[in-house]
C-alpha cells in the first residue's frame, strides 16, 4: 500500500461523487490496519487562491480531478477498494494541500 496509491471508492453512498480515494499515509505505517485517504472528485473551475491551493487538481487516467483535502479521513484497510493506480508524480501538490489544511499557510 504505497503512499499516493489510488483506490476505487466502493462506498455505495459516496462513490458517484468521489470515485477514487488517494492514500496519503506514509509507507512507514504500512502495518496499521487503517489508511489516511483523500477523495478525488471530477474537477470544477475554482479560481480563488486558498481554495485551489487546498483542493488542487490532479490528473488520473487521463481525467482531471480535484483533491478534496478537507474530506481527509481514516479508513480501514479492508474497506479500500480495488487498486487503480498512482498519483505519486503529483506528490508536491498533494503534500502542499495537506500541509495547508493542517497549518493554514
Secondary structure per residue as TSV (DSSP state, phi and psi in degrees):
chain	resnum	aa	ss	phi	psi
A	1	X	-	360.0	77.8
A	2	X	-	-72.9	151.0
A	3	X	T	-59.4	140.1
A	4	X	T	75.1	14.1
A	5	X	E	-69.5	148.1
A	6	X	E	-110.9	134.9
A	7	X	E	-124.5	147.5
A	8	X	E	-71.9	136.3
A	9	X	-	-78.1	117.5
A	10	X	-	-95.2	-1.5
A	11	X	-	-73.5	117.1
A	12	X	T	-63.6	-25.3
A	13	X	T	-79.4	-25.7
A	14	X	T	-120.9	-9.7
A	15	X	T	-67.9	-22.8
A	16	X	T	-72.3	-35.2
A	17	X	T	-84.3	-38.2
A	18	X	-	-123.0	83.7
A	19	X	-	-70.3	-21.0
A	20	X	E	-133.3	155.2
A	21	X	E	-124.3	133.3
A	22	X	E	-100.9	124.2
A	23	X	E	-79.7	115.1
A	24	X	-	-106.6	3.9
A	25	X	S	-75.8	133.7
A	26	X	-	-61.8	150.7
A	27	X	G	-60.9	-21.1
A	28	X	G	-55.0	-29.5
A	29	X	G	-105.7	36.0
A	30	X	T	-68.0	-20.1
A	31	X	T	-80.2	-12.4
A	32	X	S	-69.5	151.1
A	33	X	S	-87.7	4.1
A	34	X	E	-124.6	159.1
A	35	X	E	-132.2	147.7
A	36	X	E	-95.6	124.1
A	37	X	E	-128.8	157.5
A	38	X	E	-128.5	128.7
A	39	X	E	-74.8	152.6
A	40	X	E	-107.4	140.3
A	41	X	E	-129.8	159.8
A	42	X	E	-57.1	135.2
A	43	X	-	-66.8	142.3
A	44	X	-	-124.5	161.7
A	45	X	-	-80.1	106.8
A	46	X	-	-121.9	131.4
A	47	X	-	-118.5	-8.1
A	48	X	-	-74.8	131.1
A	49	X	H	-52.5	-53.9
A	50	X	H	-60.4	-38.3
A	51	X	H	-71.1	-41.1
A	52	X	H	-70.1	-29.9
A	53	X	H	-72.0	-35.4
A	54	X	H	-76.9	-32.7
A	55	X	S	-125.9	70.8
A	56	X	-	-67.6	157.6
A	57	X	E	-87.3	139.6
A	58	X	E	-125.6	150.0
A	59	X	E	-102.2	129.7
A	60	X	E	-145.9	130.3
A	61	X	T	52.3	37.7
A	62	X	T	76.6	3.9
A	63	X	E	-113.7	157.6
A	64	X	E	-101.1	128.1
A	65	X	E	-125.6	158.1
A	66	X	E	-104.7	130.2
A	67	X	E	-79.7	113.5
A	68	X	-	-87.7	67.5
A	69	X	G	-52.7	-39.3
A	70	X	G	-63.2	-13.4
A	71	X	G	-94.8	13.4
A	72	X	-	-49.5	135.2
A	73	X	E	-153.5	161.7
A	74	X	E	-94.3	144.2
A	75	X	E	-141.6	144.8
A	76	X	E	-66.4	139.6
A	77	X	G	-54.6	-36.3
A	78	X	G	-65.6	-21.6
A	79	X	G	-92.6	-3.1
A	80	X	-	-68.2	141.0
A	81	X	-	-79.1	-162.3
A	82	X	-	-67.0	137.0
A	83	X	E	-64.2	129.0
A	84	X	E	-115.8	-12.8
A	85	X	E	151.1	-151.9
A	86	X	E	-148.8	151.1
A	87	X	-	-122.6	28.8
A	88	X	G	-58.1	-31.3
A	89	X	G	-69.0	-11.2
A	90	X	G	-107.4	24.5
A	91	X	H	-59.2	-35.1
A	92	X	H	-61.7	-46.4
A	93	X	H	-64.8	-37.9
A	94	X	H	-67.3	-49.8
A	95	X	H	-66.7	-34.2
A	96	X	H	-63.7	-39.3
A	97	X	H	-67.1	-42.5
A	98	X	H	-64.3	-43.4
A	99	X	H	-62.0	-42.5
A	100	X	H	-63.4	-39.9
A	101	X	H	-61.8	-41.0
A	102	X	H	-81.2	-34.7
A	103	X	H	-106.9	-23.8
A	104	X	-	83.8	4.3
A	105	X	-	-155.6	360.0
